[in-house]
């Protein structure tokens, strides 16, 4: 997908991780009766932590 020396590789990985997290939140809202509970945890805690962790993992490589 990306060349090993491509400077945009980390950007692509972070964007892909955010897209997956966003899709997971949308599916959770779709199949849950309580949208507030589904949206609160991922948007406030999980998504920023996963994005930061993915960024630092990719940056450190």
Secondary structure, 3 states (H helix, E strand, C coil): CCCCCCCCHHHHHHHHHHHHHHHHHHHHHHHCCCHHHHHHHHHHHHHHHHHHHHHHHHHHC
